Every structure is written in structure tokens, then in C-alpha cells.
Amino acid sequence: MTLAVWLGSAAPARTVRWLDGALATAAKLDAGAIGLCAGDTGWLDLAADRARHAGIASAGVPTELALDYLGWAQVVAAAARSLGATTVLVDEASRPERAAEVGALAEQIGAVQLTRVIELANDDGGLRAKRLAGGLVQTVRVRGTAVIGVRIAGEPLDEYPTPVPNKSMRRLELGALGLDPSVLAHRALPKRGGSSPRKTVERVADYLAMHVQVTGARTAQRGA
């Protein structure tokens, strides 16, 4: 088993403990595990730093693209093939889009998928997972290629860590992965409108101006 941990394309929306938990789980399962991320330099530095703390290697795809979950699944699938990873853990707790990426990635690489995993261990050549299913906890044995969404928190932290640049991170360029950025751009998320909302006073003034214009026009018609 060669294991990669997809840490996502942006810093956690919640605590960094979810990154640490996914990386620590990978380190216990596979001595050759590698943390995988994509995005801008600041995020790559943070992910590489947390992988270093967990004692595993890291690889990053530098890009300024902002993609939807289907676009990132293409990137991760290509990176996993390049790294020779047969099992991919996904930190699905730190950002909401991670959960959707589990299924999309599994489809891209032709693997089974498992979500909401809270405990993971080696089991006779495969993996044994405990996952949440409604109000129940299921135990599942996993064999073969798999994409597994984990929700396992790491140790508590006193403060958010300052990223330290890691020169040992393996850089995976999109072109070298067989991906064309201009094609991936079709999966880009739409940009949010930058215009600020109009003030309430301005909206009321517009309404009154229109009302006065209409009233004046009706008076002119009656006078005619």
C-alpha cells in the first residue's frame, strides 16, 4: 500500500487539528505516506510544515487556480498516479468541500470510497475503518484501491502555527502531471461580485424619485 493524504487546496476553515489528525493517521498506517496539497505558496508552506511535524514527506501542486470539487479531483488523481499512491486519505473535516471531493476523486481513479471515518488501522493487508452512519458506528474492512474521507482530530494546539517554508516539499507542476491549466480553468469557481451593496438611504431615494416622476407624469396628463 502506498498512501497519500489529500489536504486540500486552501488553509482550513476550522482548526488545523484536522490536518494534523489526517497526517498522524497516515503516518501510523504507512511509513512512506506523503501529504499532498495544491494552491498558493502560503498554503503549501503550511501543509508542508504540518506534514513535517507528523514525520511524513509532502508534495504540492503550485497553482493560482480556484476550482470546483470536480476540477480538484482531476488534479489529485493525476498527482496520486504520479506518486504511485493506491490509497488516498482526504481530510474532509477542515473545509466543507472536502467531503464532495471524496466521491469525485474515487470516480477519477476507479477506487472504492468511504466517508465519515473516525478511526483507521491496518488489517491483514488492508484497512479496518470505523465510520459514522447516522447515529451508529460501523466497522468496515477495506481492500484494494480506496479513497477514504477521515474526520480525525489531532492534538490540541495553543495557537495557530506559523507556516515555515519547507524546501524538501516535492513540487508537482500541472504540465508534468499531464494537465492543461487552460482546460482546468473550465472547472473554475465563478468569481463573486465585487460591487458593494447600496446603502438603504440611496435605495429609498431612488424609490421616491421614481414615485415623484410617475406622479408628475400623471398630473401632466390630467392637465392636458
NUBA-527914 format. One record per residue: residue number from 1; residue in one letter; x, y, z of N, C-alpha, C, CB in turn. Coordinates in Angstrom, 1 decimal. Glycine has a CB too. Example, Ala and Ser with C-alpha at 12.3 -4.5 7.8 and 13.67 -1.06 7.14 Angstrom:
R  1  A  13.2  -5.7  7.8  12.3  -4.5  7.8  13.2  -3.3  7.8  11.3  -4.5  9.0
R  2  S  12.8  -2.2  7.1  13.7  -1.1  7.1  12.9  0.0  7.9  14.1  -0.6  5.7
//
This chain:
R  1  M  0.8  -1.2  0.0  0.0  0.0  0.0  0.9  1.2  0.0  -1.0  0.0  1.2
R  2  T  0.6  2.1  -0.9  1.3  3.5  -0.9  0.2  4.5  -0.7  2.0  3.8  -2.3
R  3  L  0.4  5.3  0.4  -0.7  6.1  0.9  -0.4  7.6  0.7  -1.0  5.8  2.3
R  4  A  -1.3  8.4  0.2  -1.2  9.8  0.1  -2.4  10.4  0.9  -1.2  10.3  -1.4
R  5  V  -2.1  11.6  1.4  -3.2  12.3  2.2  -3.5  13.6  1.4  -2.8  12.6  3.7
R  6  W  -4.7  13.7  0.9  -5.1  15.0  0.2  -5.5  16.0  1.3  -6.2  14.7  -0.8
R  7  L  -4.8  17.1  1.4  -5.0  18.1  2.4  -5.8  19.2  1.9  -3.7  18.6  3.0
R  8  G  -6.1  19.2  0.6  -6.9  20.3  0.0  -6.1  21.4  -0.7  -7.8  20.9  1.1
R  9  S  -6.9  22.4  -1.1  -6.3  23.5  -1.9  -6.3  24.8  -1.2  -7.1  23.6  -3.2
R  10  A  -6.7  24.8  0.1  -6.7  26.1  0.8  -6.6  25.7  2.3  -8.0  26.9  0.6
R  11  A  -6.1  26.7  3.1  -6.0  26.5  4.5  -7.3  26.2  5.2  -5.4  27.8  5.2
R  12  P  -7.3  25.5  6.3  -8.5  25.1  7.0  -9.5  26.2  7.3  -8.2  24.3  8.2
R  13  A  -10.7  26.0  7.1  -11.7  27.0  7.6  -11.9  26.8  9.1  -13.1  26.8  6.8
R  14  R  -11.6  25.7  9.6  -11.7  25.4  11.0  -10.3  25.2  11.5  -12.6  24.1  11.3
R  15  T  -10.1  24.6  12.7  -8.8  24.4  13.3  -7.9  23.5  12.5  -9.0  23.8  14.7
R  16  V  -6.6  23.8  12.6  -5.6  23.0  11.9  -5.5  21.6  12.4  -4.3  23.7  11.9
R  17  R  -6.1  21.3  13.5  -6.1  20.0  14.2  -6.6  18.9  13.2  -6.9  19.9  15.4
R  18  W  -7.5  19.2  12.3  -8.0  18.2  11.4  -6.9  17.8  10.4  -9.2  18.7  10.6
R  19  L  -6.1  18.7  10.0  -4.9  18.4  9.1  -4.0  17.5  9.9  -4.1  19.7  8.7
R  20  D  -3.7  17.8  11.1  -2.8  17.1  12.0  -3.3  15.6  12.2  -2.5  17.7  13.3
R  21  G  -4.6  15.5  12.4  -5.2  14.2  12.6  -5.1  13.3  11.4  -6.6  14.3  13.0
R  22  A  -5.3  13.9  10.2  -5.2  13.1  9.0  -3.8  12.6  8.7  -5.8  13.9  7.8
R  23  L  -2.9  13.6  9.0  -1.4  13.3  8.7  -0.9  12.2  9.8  -0.6  14.5  8.8
R  24  A  -1.3  12.4  11.0  -0.9  11.4  12.0  -1.4  10.0  11.8  -1.3  11.9  13.4
R  25  T  -2.6  10.0  11.3  -3.2  8.7  10.9  -2.5  8.0  9.8  -4.7  8.8  10.5
R  26  A  -2.1  8.8  8.8  -1.3  8.3  7.6  0.0  7.8  8.1  -1.2  9.4  6.6
R  27  A  0.7  8.5  9.0  2.0  8.1  9.5  2.0  6.8  10.2  2.5  9.2  10.4
R  28  K  0.9  6.5  10.9  0.7  5.2  11.6  0.5  4.1  10.6  -0.4  5.3  12.6
R  29  L  -0.2  4.4  9.5  -0.6  3.3  8.6  0.5  3.0  7.6  -1.8  3.8  7.8
R  30  D  1.3  4.0  7.2  2.3  3.7  6.2  3.5  4.6  6.4  1.7  4.0  4.8
R  31  A  4.7  4.0  6.6  5.9  4.8  6.9  6.3  5.6  5.7  7.1  3.8  7.2
R  32  G  5.8  5.3  4.5  6.2  6.0  3.3  5.0  7.0  2.9  6.5  5.1  2.2
R  33  A  4.1  7.3  3.7  3.0  8.1  3.4  3.5  9.5  3.0  2.0  8.2  4.6
R  34  I  2.6  10.2  2.2  3.0  11.6  1.8  1.8  12.5  1.8  3.6  11.5  0.4
R  35  G  2.0  13.7  2.3  0.9  14.7  2.4  0.9  15.4  1.0  1.1  15.6  3.5
R  36  L  -0.3  15.5  0.5  -0.5  16.2  -0.8  -1.4  17.4  -0.8  -1.0  15.1  -1.9
R  37  C  -1.0  18.5  -1.4  -1.8  19.7  -1.4  -1.6  20.4  -2.7  -1.5  20.6  -0.1
R  38  A  -2.5  21.4  -2.9  -2.4  22.3  -4.1  -2.8  23.7  -3.7  -3.2  21.7  -5.3
R  39  G  -2.3  24.7  -4.4  -2.7  26.0  -4.2  -1.5  27.0  -4.2  -3.4  26.1  -2.9
R  40  D  -1.7  28.1  -3.4  -0.7  29.2  -3.4  0.4  28.8  -2.5  -1.3  30.5  -3.1
R  41  T  1.5  29.7  -2.5  2.7  29.4  -1.7  2.4  29.3  -0.2  3.7  30.4  -2.0
R  42  G  1.6  30.3  0.3  1.4  30.3  1.7  0.7  29.0  2.2  0.5  31.4  2.0
R  43  W  -0.2  28.5  1.5  -0.9  27.3  1.9  0.0  26.1  1.7  -2.2  27.1  1.0
R  44  L  0.8  26.0  0.7  1.8  24.9  0.5  2.7  24.9  1.7  2.5  25.0  -0.8
R  45  D  3.2  26.0  2.1  4.1  26.1  3.2  3.5  25.6  4.5  4.6  27.5  3.5
R  46  L  2.2  25.9  4.7  1.5  25.5  5.9  1.4  23.9  5.9  0.2  26.2  6.1
R  47  A  0.9  23.4  4.8  0.7  22.0  4.7  2.0  21.2  4.8  0.0  21.7  3.3
R  48  A  3.0  21.7  4.2  4.3  21.0  4.3  4.8  21.0  5.7  5.3  21.7  3.3
R  49  D  4.6  22.1  6.4  5.1  22.3  7.8  4.3  21.3  8.7  4.8  23.7  8.3
R  50  R  3.0  21.1  8.5  2.3  20.2  9.3  2.6  18.7  9.0  0.7  20.4  9.1
R  51  A  2.9  18.4  7.7  3.4  17.1  7.3  4.8  16.8  8.0  3.5  17.0  5.8
R  52  R  5.6  17.8  8.0  6.9  17.6  8.7  6.7  17.3  10.2  7.8  18.9  8.5
R  53  H  5.8  18.0  10.8  5.5  17.8  12.2  5.0  16.3  12.4  4.5  18.8  12.8
R  54  A  4.3  15.8  11.5  3.8  14.4  11.6  4.8  13.4  11.2  2.6  14.3  10.7
R  55  G  6.0  13.8  10.6  7.0  12.9  10.3  6.9  12.3  9.0  7.1  11.9  11.3
R  56  I  6.1  12.9  8.0  6.0  12.3  6.7  6.4  13.3  5.7  4.5  11.8  6.5
R  57  A  6.6  12.9  4.4  7.0  13.7  3.3  5.8  14.5  2.8  7.6  12.9  2.2
R  58  S  6.1  15.5  1.9  5.0  16.3  1.4  5.2  16.5  -0.1  4.8  17.6  2.2
R  59  A  4.1  16.7  -0.8  4.2  17.1  -2.2  3.1  18.2  -2.5  4.0  15.9  -3.2
R  60  G  3.4  19.1  -3.3  2.5  20.2  -3.6  2.4  20.6  -5.0  2.9  21.4  -2.8
R  61  V  1.2  21.0  -5.4  0.9  21.4  -6.8  0.7  22.9  -6.8  -0.3  20.7  -7.5
R  62  P  1.8  23.7  -7.1  1.6  25.2  -7.1  0.7  25.6  -8.2  3.0  25.9  -7.2
R  63  T  -0.4  26.4  -7.8  -1.3  26.9  -8.8  -2.1  28.0  -8.2  -2.2  25.8  -9.3
R  64  E  -2.5  29.0  -9.0  -3.4  30.0  -8.5  -4.9  29.7  -8.9  -3.0  31.4  -9.1
R  65  L  -5.1  28.6  -9.5  -6.5  28.2  -10.0  -7.4  28.1  -8.7  -6.5  27.0  -10.8
R  66  A  -8.6  28.5  -8.9  -9.7  28.2  -7.9  -10.7  27.3  -8.5  -10.3  29.6  -7.3
R  67  L  -10.7  26.0  -8.3  -11.5  25.1  -9.0  -12.7  24.6  -8.1  -10.7  23.9  -9.5
R  68  D  -13.7  24.0  -8.8  -14.7  23.3  -8.0  -14.2  21.9  -7.6  -16.0  23.2  -8.8
R  69  Y  -15.0  21.1  -7.0  -14.5  19.8  -6.5  -14.2  18.8  -7.6  -15.6  19.2  -5.6
R  70  L  -14.9  19.0  -8.7  -14.6  18.1  -9.9  -13.2  18.4  -10.5  -15.6  18.2  -10.9
R  71  G  -12.9  19.7  -10.5  -11.6  20.2  -11.0  -10.5  19.7  -10.1  -11.5  21.7  -11.1
R  72  W  -10.6  19.8  -8.8  -9.6  19.4  -7.9  -9.4  17.9  -7.9  -9.9  19.9  -6.5
R  73  A  -10.5  17.2  -8.2  -10.4  15.7  -8.2  -9.5  15.3  -9.4  -11.8  15.1  -8.4
R  74  Q  -9.6  16.0  -10.5  -8.7  15.7  -11.6  -7.2  15.9  -11.2  -9.0  16.6  -12.8
R  75  V  -7.0  17.0  -10.5  -5.6  17.3  -10.1  -5.1  16.3  -9.1  -5.5  18.7  -9.4
R  76  V  -5.9  15.9  -8.2  -5.4  14.9  -7.2  -5.2  13.5  -7.8  -6.5  14.8  -6.0
R  77  A  -6.1  13.2  -8.7  -6.0  11.9  -9.4  -4.7  11.8  -10.1  -7.2  11.6  -10.3
R  78  A  -4.3  12.9  -10.9  -3.1  12.9  -11.6  -1.9  12.9  -10.7  -3.0  14.2  -12.5
R  79  A  -2.0  13.6  -9.6  -0.9  13.6  -8.6  -0.7  12.2  -7.9  -1.1  14.7  -7.6
R  80  A  -1.8  11.6  -7.6  -1.8  10.3  -7.0  -1.1  9.3  -7.9  -3.2  9.8  -6.6
R  81  R  -1.4  9.3  -9.2  -0.8  8.4  -10.2  0.7  8.7  -10.2  -1.5  8.6  -11.5
R  82  S  1.1  10.0  -10.2  2.5  10.3  -10.3  3.2  9.8  -9.1  2.7  11.8  -10.4
R  83  L  2.6  9.8  -7.9  3.2  9.4  -6.7  3.1  7.9  -6.5  2.6  10.1  -5.5
R  84  G  2.3  7.2  -7.3  2.1  5.8  -7.2  1.3  5.4  -6.0  3.5  5.1  -7.0
R  85  A  0.4  6.3  -5.6  -0.5  6.1  -4.4  -1.7  5.2  -4.8  -1.0  7.4  -3.8
R  86  T  -1.9  4.2  -4.0  -3.0  3.3  -4.2  -4.2  3.6  -3.3  -2.6  1.8  -4.1
R  87  T  -3.9  4.3  -2.2  -4.9  4.7  -1.2  -4.7  6.2  -0.9  -4.7  3.8  0.1
R  88  V  -5.8  6.9  -0.9  -5.8  8.3  -0.7  -6.7  8.6  0.5  -6.2  9.1  -1.9
R  89  L  -6.2  9.2  1.5  -7.0  9.8  2.6  -7.3  11.2  2.3  -6.3  9.6  4.0
R  90  V  -8.5  11.6  2.6  -9.0  13.0  2.4  -9.4  13.6  3.7  -10.1  13.1  1.4
R  91  D  -8.7  14.7  4.1  -9.2  15.4  5.3  -10.5  16.1  5.0  -8.1  16.5  5.8
R  92  E  -11.6  15.5  5.3  -12.9  16.0  4.9  -13.6  16.9  5.9  -13.8  14.9  4.5
R  93  A  -12.8  17.2  7.0  -13.4  17.9  8.1  -13.0  19.4  8.1  -13.1  17.3  9.4
R  94  S  -11.9  19.7  7.6  -11.4  21.1  7.8  -12.0  22.1  6.9  -9.9  21.1  7.5
R  95  R  -12.6  21.7  5.7  -13.3  22.6  4.8  -14.5  21.8  4.3  -12.4  23.1  3.7
R  96  P  -15.7  22.4  4.1  -16.9  21.7  3.6  -16.8  21.0  2.3  -18.0  22.6  3.6
R  97  E  -16.0  21.6  1.3  -15.9  21.0  0.0  -15.1  19.7  0.0  -15.2  22.0  -0.9
R  98  R  -14.3  19.4  1.0  -13.5  18.2  1.0  -14.4  16.9  0.9  -12.7  18.1  2.3
R  99  A  -15.6  16.9  1.5  -16.5  15.7  1.5  -16.9  15.4  0.1  -17.7  16.0  2.4
R  100  A  -17.2  16.4  -0.7  -17.6  16.2  -2.1  -16.4  15.7  -2.9  -18.2  17.5  -2.7
R  101  E  -15.2  16.1  -2.6  -14.1  15.6  -3.3  -13.8  14.1  -3.2  -12.9  16.4  -2.9
R  102  V  -14.2  13.5  -2.1  -14.0  12.1  -1.9  -14.6  11.3  -3.0  -14.6  11.7  -0.5
R  103  G  -15.9  11.5  -3.3  -16.6  10.8  -4.3  -16.1  11.1  -5.7  -18.1  11.1  -4.3
R  104  A  -15.8  12.4  -6.0  -15.3  12.8  -7.3  -13.9  12.1  -7.5  -15.2  14.3  -7.4
R  105  L  -13.0  12.1  -6.5  -11.7  11.5  -6.7  -11.8  10.0  -6.9  -10.8  11.9  -5.4
R  106  A  -12.7  9.4  -6.1  -12.8  7.9  -6.2  -13.2  7.6  -7.6  -13.8  7.4  -5.2
R  107  E  -14.1  8.4  -8.2  -14.6  8.1  -9.6  -13.4  8.3  -10.6  -15.7  9.0  -10.0
R  108  Q  -12.6  9.3  -10.4  -11.5  9.6  -11.2  -10.4  8.5  -11.3  -10.8  10.9  -10.8
R  109  I  -10.2  7.9  -10.1  -9.1  6.9  -10.1  -9.7  5.4  -10.1  -8.2  7.1  -8.9
R  110  G  -11.0  5.3  -10.1  -11.6  4.0  -10.2  -11.5  3.2  -8.9  -11.1  3.2  -11.3
R  111  A  -11.7  3.9  -7.8  -11.5  3.3  -6.5  -12.8  3.3  -5.7  -10.4  4.1  -5.7
R  112  V  -12.8  2.4  -4.6  -14.0  2.5  -3.7  -13.8  3.7  -2.8  -14.0  1.2  -2.8
R  113  Q  -14.9  4.2  -2.3  -14.9  5.3  -1.4  -15.6  5.0  -0.1  -15.6  6.5  -2.1
R  114  L  -15.1  5.7  0.9  -15.6  5.6  2.3  -15.5  7.0  2.9  -14.8  4.5  3.1
R  115  T  -16.6  7.4  3.5  -16.6  8.7  4.1  -16.9  8.7  5.6  -17.7  9.6  3.4
R  116  R  -16.7  9.8  6.3  -17.0  10.0  7.7  -16.3  9.0  8.6  -18.5  9.9  7.9
R  117  V  -15.0  8.7  8.3  -14.2  7.7  9.0  -13.6  8.4  10.3  -13.1  7.1  8.2
R  118  I  -13.8  7.8  11.4  -13.3  8.4  12.7  -12.2  7.6  13.3  -14.4  8.5  13.7
R  119  E  -11.9  6.4  12.7  -10.7  5.6  13.2  -10.3  4.7  12.1  -11.1  4.8  14.5
R  120  L  -9.0  4.6  11.9  -8.4  3.8  10.8  -7.2  3.0  11.3  -8.1  4.7  9.6
R  121  A  -7.1  1.7  10.9  -6.0  0.9  11.3  -5.6  -0.1  10.2  -6.2  0.2  12.7
R  122  N  -4.4  -0.6  10.2  -4.0  -1.7  9.3  -4.7  -3.0  9.7  -2.5  -1.9  9.3
R  123  D  -5.1  -3.8  8.7  -5.8  -5.0  9.0  -5.5  -6.1  7.9  -7.3  -4.7  9.0
R  124  D  -4.5  -6.9  8.2  -4.2  -8.1  7.4  -4.1  -7.7  5.9  -5.2  -9.1  7.6
R  125  G  -3.2  -6.8  5.5  -3.0  -6.4  4.1  -4.0  -5.4  3.6  -3.1  -7.6  3.3
R  126  G  -4.9  -5.0  4.5  -5.9  -4.0  4.1  -6.1  -3.0  5.2  -7.3  -4.6  3.7
R  127  L  -7.2  -2.4  5.3  -7.5  -1.4  6.4  -8.8  -1.7  7.1  -7.6  0.0  5.8
R  128  R  -8.9  -1.4  8.3  -10.1  -1.5  9.1  -10.5  -0.1  9.5  -9.9  -2.5  10.3
R  129  A  -11.7  0.3  9.1  -12.2  1.6  9.4  -13.5  1.6  10.3  -12.5  2.4  8.1
R  130  K  -13.6  2.6  11.1  -14.8  2.9  11.9  -15.3  4.2  11.4  -14.6  2.9  13.4
R  131  R  -16.6  4.2  11.0  -17.2  5.4  10.4  -18.6  5.7  11.0  -17.3  5.2  8.9
R  132  L  -18.9  6.9  11.0  -20.2  7.3  11.4  -21.3  7.1  10.4  -20.2  8.8  11.9
R  133  A  -22.4  6.5  10.7  -23.5  6.3  9.8  -24.8  6.7  10.6  -23.6  4.8  9.3
R  134  G  -25.2  7.9  10.5  -26.3  8.4  11.3  -25.9  8.4  12.8  -27.6  7.5  11.1
R  135  G  -26.7  7.7  13.6  -26.3  7.6  15.0  -25.5  6.4  15.3  -27.6  7.6  15.8
R  136  L  -25.1  5.6  14.3  -24.4  4.4  14.5  -22.9  4.5  14.1  -25.0  3.2  13.7
R  137  V  -22.1  3.6  14.6  -20.7  3.5  14.3  -20.5  2.1  13.6  -19.7  3.6  15.5
R  138  Q  -20.1  2.2  12.3  -19.9  1.0  11.5  -18.4  0.6  11.5  -20.5  1.1  10.1
R  139  T  -18.1  -0.7  11.4  -16.8  -1.2  11.2  -16.7  -1.8  9.8  -16.3  -2.2  12.3
R  140  V  -15.8  -1.3  9.0  -15.7  -1.7  7.6  -14.3  -2.1  7.3  -16.1  -0.5  6.6
R  141  R  -14.1  -3.2  6.5  -12.8  -3.6  6.1  -12.6  -3.2  4.6  -12.6  -5.2  6.3
R  142  V  -11.5  -2.6  4.3  -11.2  -2.0  3.0  -10.1  -2.8  2.4  -10.9  -0.5  3.1
R  143  R  -10.3  -3.2  1.1  -9.3  -3.9  0.4  -9.1  -3.2  -1.0  -9.6  -5.4  0.2
R  144  G  -7.9  -3.2  -1.5  -7.6  -2.6  -2.8  -7.6  -1.1  -2.8  -8.7  -3.1  -3.8
R  145  T  -7.6  -0.5  -4.0  -7.5  0.9  -4.1  -8.8  1.6  -3.5  -7.4  1.3  -5.6
R  146  A  -8.5  2.7  -2.7  -9.6  3.3  -2.0  -9.3  4.8  -1.8  -9.8  2.6  -0.6
R  147  V  -10.4  5.5  -1.7  -10.4  6.9  -1.3  -11.2  7.0  0.0  -10.9  7.9  -2.4
R  148  I  -10.6  7.5  1.1  -11.2  7.5  2.4  -11.3  8.9  3.0  -10.5  6.5  3.3
R  149  G  -12.5  9.3  3.3  -12.6  10.6  3.9  -12.5  10.5  5.4  -13.9  11.3  3.6
R  150  V  -11.6  11.1  6.1  -11.4  11.0  7.5  -11.8  12.3  8.3  -9.9  10.6  7.8
R  151  R  -12.3  12.0  9.5  -12.6  13.1  10.4  -12.0  12.8  11.7  -14.2  13.3  10.5
R  152  I  -10.7  12.9  11.8  -9.9  12.5  13.0  -9.1  13.7  13.4  -9.0  11.3  12.7
R  153  A  -9.3  14.3  14.5  -8.6  15.5  15.0  -7.3  15.1  15.6  -9.5  16.2  16.0
R  154  G  -6.3  16.0  15.5  -5.0  15.8  16.1  -5.0  16.4  17.5  -3.9  16.5  15.3
R  155  E  -3.8  16.5  18.1  -3.7  17.0  19.4  -4.1  18.5  19.5  -2.2  16.8  19.9
R  156  P  -4.6  18.9  20.7  -5.0  20.4  20.8  -3.7  21.3  20.6  -5.6  20.6  22.2
R  157  L  -4.0  22.5  20.1  -2.9  23.4  19.9  -3.2  24.7  20.7  -2.7  23.7  18.4
R  158  D  -2.1  25.3  21.2  -2.3  26.5  22.0  -2.6  27.7  21.0  -1.1  26.8  22.8
R  159  E  -2.0  27.7  19.9  -2.2  28.8  18.9  -2.0  28.2  17.5  -1.3  29.9  19.2
R  160  Y  -2.5  29.0  16.5  -2.4  28.6  15.1  -0.9  28.7  14.7  -3.3  29.5  14.2
R  161  P  -0.4  27.6  14.2  1.1  27.6  13.9  1.4  28.5  12.7  1.5  26.2  13.5
R  162  T  2.6  29.1  12.8  3.1  30.0  11.7  3.8  29.1  10.7  4.1  31.1  12.3
R  163  P  3.4  29.1  9.4  4.0  28.2  8.4  5.5  28.5  8.3  3.3  28.4  7.1
R  164  V  6.3  27.4  8.2  7.7  27.5  7.9  8.0  26.9  6.6  8.5  26.8  9.0
R  165  P  8.6  27.7  5.6  8.9  27.2  4.3  9.7  25.9  4.4  9.6  28.2  3.5
R  166  N  9.2  24.9  3.6  9.9  23.6  3.6  10.5  23.3  2.2  8.9  22.5  4.0
R  167  K  11.8  23.4  2.1  12.4  23.2  0.8  12.4  21.7  0.4  13.9  23.6  0.9
R  168  S  12.1  20.8  1.3  12.1  19.4  0.9  10.8  19.0  0.2  12.3  18.5  2.1
R  169  M  9.8  19.9  0.2  8.5  19.5  -0.4  8.7  19.2  -1.9  7.5  20.7  -0.3
R  170  R  8.1  18.1  -2.4  8.2  17.8  -3.8  7.2  18.6  -4.6  8.0  16.3  -4.0
R  171  R  7.6  19.4  -5.6  6.8  20.2  -6.4  6.3  19.5  -7.6  7.5  21.5  -6.8
R  172  L  5.0  19.4  -7.8  4.4  18.7  -9.0  3.7  19.8  -9.8  3.4  17.6  -8.5
R  173  E  4.3  20.1  -11.0  3.7  21.1  -11.9  2.6  20.5  -12.7  4.8  21.6  -12.8
R  174  L  1.6  21.3  -13.0  0.4  20.8  -13.7  0.8  20.2  -15.0  -0.6  21.9  -13.9
R  175  G  1.7  20.8  -15.8  2.1  20.3  -17.1  2.8  18.9  -17.0  3.1  21.3  -17.7
R  176  A  3.6  18.8  -15.9  4.3  17.5  -15.7  3.3  16.4  -15.4  5.3  17.6  -14.7
R  177  L  2.1  16.8  -14.8  1.1  15.8  -14.5  0.2  15.5  -15.7  0.3  16.3  -13.3
R  178  G  0.4  16.1  -16.8  -0.4  15.9  -18.0  -1.7  16.7  -17.9  -0.7  14.5  -18.1
R  179  L  -1.7  17.8  -17.2  -2.9  18.6  -17.1  -2.6  20.0  -17.7  -3.3  18.8  -15.6
R  180  D  -3.6  20.5  -18.4  -3.5  21.8  -19.1  -4.3  22.8  -18.2  -4.1  21.7  -20.5
R  181  P  -3.6  23.8  -17.7  -4.3  24.8  -16.9  -5.5  25.5  -17.6  -3.4  25.9  -16.4
R  182  S  -5.4  25.7  -18.9  -6.5  26.3  -19.6  -7.7  25.5  -19.7  -6.0  26.7  -21.0
R  183  V  -7.5  24.1  -19.7  -8.6  23.2  -19.7  -9.2  23.1  -18.3  -8.2  21.8  -20.2
R  184  L  -8.4  23.1  -17.3  -8.8  23.0  -15.9  -9.6  24.3  -15.6  -7.7  22.9  -15.0
R  185  A  -9.3  25.4  -16.2  -10.0  26.6  -15.9  -11.5  26.6  -16.2  -9.4  27.8  -16.8
R  186  H  -11.9  25.6  -17.0  -13.4  25.4  -17.2  -14.1  24.9  -16.0  -13.6  24.4  -18.4
R  187  R  -13.3  24.4  -15.0  -13.9  24.0  -13.7  -13.7  25.0  -12.7  -13.2  22.6  -13.3
R  188  A  -13.3  26.2  -13.1  -13.0  27.3  -12.1  -14.3  27.8  -11.5  -12.3  28.5  -12.8
R  189  L  -14.2  28.1  -10.2  -15.4  28.7  -9.5  -15.7  30.1  -10.0  -15.2  28.6  -8.0
R  190  P  -17.0  30.4  -10.1  -17.3  31.8  -10.6  -16.8  32.8  -9.5  -18.8  31.9  -10.8
R  191  K  -16.3  33.9  -10.0  -15.9  35.0  -9.1  -17.1  35.7  -8.5  -15.0  36.0  -9.8
R  192  R  -17.0  36.0  -7.2  -18.0  36.7  -6.5  -18.0  38.2  -7.0  -17.9  36.6  -5.0
R  193  G  -19.2  38.8  -7.0  -19.3  40.2  -7.4  -18.6  41.1  -6.4  -20.8  40.6  -7.5
R  194  G  -17.8  42.0  -7.0  -17.0  42.9  -6.1  -17.7  44.2  -5.7  -15.8  43.2  -6.8
R  195  S  -18.9  44.4  -6.3  -19.6  45.7  -6.0  -20.2  45.7  -4.6  -20.7  46.0  -7.1
R  196  S  -20.1  46.8  -3.9  -20.6  46.9  -2.6  -22.1  47.1  -2.6  -19.9  48.0  -1.8
R  197  P  -22.8  46.6  -1.6  -24.3  46.8  -1.6  -24.6  48.3  -1.4  -24.9  46.0  -0.5
R  198  R  -25.6  48.7  -2.1  -26.0  50.1  -1.9  -26.6  50.4  -0.6  -27.0  50.5  -3.1
R  199  K  -26.4  51.6  -0.1  -26.9  52.0  1.2  -28.4  52.1  1.2  -26.3  53.3  1.7
R  200  T  -29.0  51.8  2.3  -30.5  51.9  2.4  -31.0  53.3  2.0  -31.0  51.5  3.8
R  201  V  -30.4  54.3  2.4  -30.8  55.7  2.1  -30.8  55.9  0.6  -29.9  56.8  2.8
R  202  E  -29.8  55.4  -0.1  -29.8  55.5  -1.6  -30.9  54.8  -2.2  -28.4  55.0  -2.1
R  203  R  -31.3  53.6  -1.7  -32.4  52.8  -2.3  -33.7  53.5  -2.1  -32.4  51.4  -1.7
R  204  V  -33.9  54.1  -0.9  -35.1  54.9  -0.6  -35.2  56.1  -1.5  -35.2  55.3  0.9
R  205  A  -34.1  56.8  -1.7  -34.1  58.0  -2.5  -34.5  57.6  -4.0  -32.7  58.7  -2.5
R  206  D  -33.9  56.5  -4.5  -34.3  56.0  -5.8  -35.8  55.8  -5.9  -33.5  54.8  -6.2
R  207  Y  -36.3  55.1  -4.9  -37.8  54.8  -4.9  -38.6  56.1  -5.0  -38.1  53.9  -3.7
R  208  L  -38.3  57.0  -4.1  -39.0  58.2  -4.0  -38.9  59.0  -5.3  -38.5  59.1  -2.9
R  209  A  -37.7  59.0  -5.9  -37.5  59.8  -7.2  -38.4  59.2  -8.3  -36.1  59.7  -7.6
R  210  M  -38.5  57.9  -8.3  -39.3  57.2  -9.3  -40.8  57.5  -9.1  -39.1  55.7  -9.3
R  211  H  -41.2  57.5  -7.8  -42.6  57.8  -7.4  -43.0  59.2  -7.8  -42.8  57.5  -5.9
R  212  V  -42.1  60.1  -7.5  -42.4  61.5  -7.9  -42.5  61.7  -9.4  -41.3  62.5  -7.3
R  213  Q  -41.6  61.0  -10.1  -41.7  61.1  -11.6  -43.0  60.6  -12.1  -40.5  60.4  -12.2
R  214  V  -43.4  59.5  -11.6  -44.7  58.9  -12.1  -45.9  59.8  -11.7  -44.9  57.5  -11.5
R  215  T  -45.9  60.3  -10.5  -47.0  61.2  -10.1  -47.0  62.4  -10.9  -46.9  61.5  -8.6
R  216  G  -45.9  63.0  -11.2  -45.8  64.2  -12.0  -46.3  63.9  -13.4  -44.4  64.7  -12.0
R  217  A  -46.0  62.8  -14.0  -46.4  62.5  -15.3  -47.9  62.3  -15.4  -45.7  61.2  -15.8
R  218  R  -48.5  61.7  -14.4  -50.0  61.5  -14.3  -50.7  62.9  -14.2  -50.4  60.6  -13.2
R  219  T  -50.1  63.8  -13.4  -50.7  65.1  -13.3  -50.7  65.9  -14.6  -50.0  65.9  -12.2
R  220  A  -49.5  65.8  -15.3  -49.4  66.4  -16.6  -50.4  65.9  -17.6  -48.0  66.3  -17.1
R  221  Q  -50.7  64.6  -17.5  -51.7  64.0  -18.4  -53.1  64.5  -18.1  -51.7  62.5  -18.3
R  222  R  -53.4  64.7  -16.8  -54.8  65.2  -16.5  -54.9  66.6  -16.9  -55.0  65.0  -15.0
R  223  G  -53.8  67.4  -16.8  -53.9  68.8  -17.1  -54.1  69.0  -18.7  -52.6  69.6  -16.7
R  224  A  -53.5  68.1  -19.4  -53.6  68.1  -20.9  -55.0  67.8  -21.3  -52.7  67.2  -21.5
//
